[in-house]
């Protein structure tokens, strides 16, 4: 029996690279999607192929153009031999007060974080339906899918929208054995967040987070690998928050400001 095939967007670094590794470690052949860093994607693809004995390939995905990204994915999947798992990981973050946000920046964030994941998911779902063997779609949202952050109008809206899309597609695709779930990380120790490679999250103090540190990329990837597995066949339409307990602290912060703790 051939290995299951997974495609991961934003797989050249950070969480996406770790997800590609985790899926390879569980026996998936992996298509590594990237935006501009082709060299890093190819290096990582070669590394995980050598370490885990799986097939890998890379594919350029311009998420600023949902139609072209979907077409590129379709071509790559056809050449690679099919698709069993899609992980929509790539995205952009932006901070601007709502009164200062520009139409251009708003549309860019929504296009990359929501419209392109929709276009890729639609492409993947149609292919999975034609294959007739079920499948898995996992969307990487954010803890800010569930609670806001100042300056995050476009970002929070895009992630909340992707969370809602997750539920709708889960409802529609469940009869066909295709599950759709979201993973909603909090702060994660990645170069994009200013943490150099090789620095362990355990050494980064975050007193406002109950567990006291950011997440490791491997901790996010492990959950994605589970949701992509046969063991997660009964889990669909869920958004799993992985934020070290950050979302539990509103009452604590309120009490501290009121001087009652």
PyMOL commands that set and color helices and strands:
alter all, ss='L'
color gray80, all
select helices_A, chain A and resi 14-25+38-52+66-80+103-131+143-145+153-176+191-193+201-203+217-227+230-232+246-248+250-258
alter helices_A, ss='H'
color red, helices_A
select strands_A, chain A and resi 5-8+29-34+56-60+85-88+135-140+178-185+239-242
alter strands_A, ss='S'
color yellow, strands_A
deselect
rebuild
show_as cartoon
